Amino acid sequence: MKRLIVGDIHGCFDELLALLDRAALAAEDEIIALGDLVDRGPASPRVVDFFQRRSNARSLMGNHEWKHLLLRRDRIDPAPSQELA
């Protein structure tokens, strides 16, 4: 079994798929994201959905996810990237 470890996807779903294609992972191989699934790129919801639906995909919370939680709890004002995401 292989493990692909990637960080800072930032909502770049098409680029994530291109990376996975290039890595040529098998069905049992694992994908681990080291935070920052969201913000900046155009497809944050698609990236989050990908990691939620794939049984072999895991992610750690990054500072961008943390900011979204704080925003949801009304503890900070939204940054422009959060409004886009």
RAHUTA-V157068 format. One record per residue. OMEGA is omega in radians with two decimals (NA if undefined). D_LAST is the distance of its C-alpha to the last C-alpha in whole Angstrom. Layout:
OMEGA:D_LAST
OMEGA:D_LAST
This chain:
3.08:33
3.01:31
3.03:28
3.14:25
-3.07:23
3.11:20
3.01:18
3.11:14
3.02:13
3.06:9
-3.13:8
-3.04:11
-3.13:13
3.11:16
3.07:17
3.12:17
3.10:19
3.10:21
3.13:22
3.09:22
3.14:25
3.13:26
3.10:27
-3.13:29
3.02:28
-3.08:30
-3.10:29
3.14:30
-3.02:29
3.08:26
-3.13:22
3.09:21
-3.12:18
3.03:19
3.11:15
3.02:12
-2.94:10
3.09:7
3.05:5
-3.12:7
-3.02:8
-2.96:7
3.12:8
3.13:6
3.13:7
3.12:11
3.13:11
3.12:11
3.11:13
-3.10:15
3.09:16
-3.02:17
-3.08:19
-3.11:21
-3.12:24
-3.14:25
3.12:21
3.09:20
3.02:18
3.12:18
3.06:16
-3.11:15
3.11:14
3.05:10
3.12:11
3.11:14
3.11:12
3.08:9
3.11:13
3.10:15
-3.13:12
3.12:13
3.13:17
3.14:17
3.08:18
3.03:16
-3.11:14
2.99:10
3.12:10
3.14:9
3.11:6
3.10:5
3.10:6
-3.10:4
NA:0
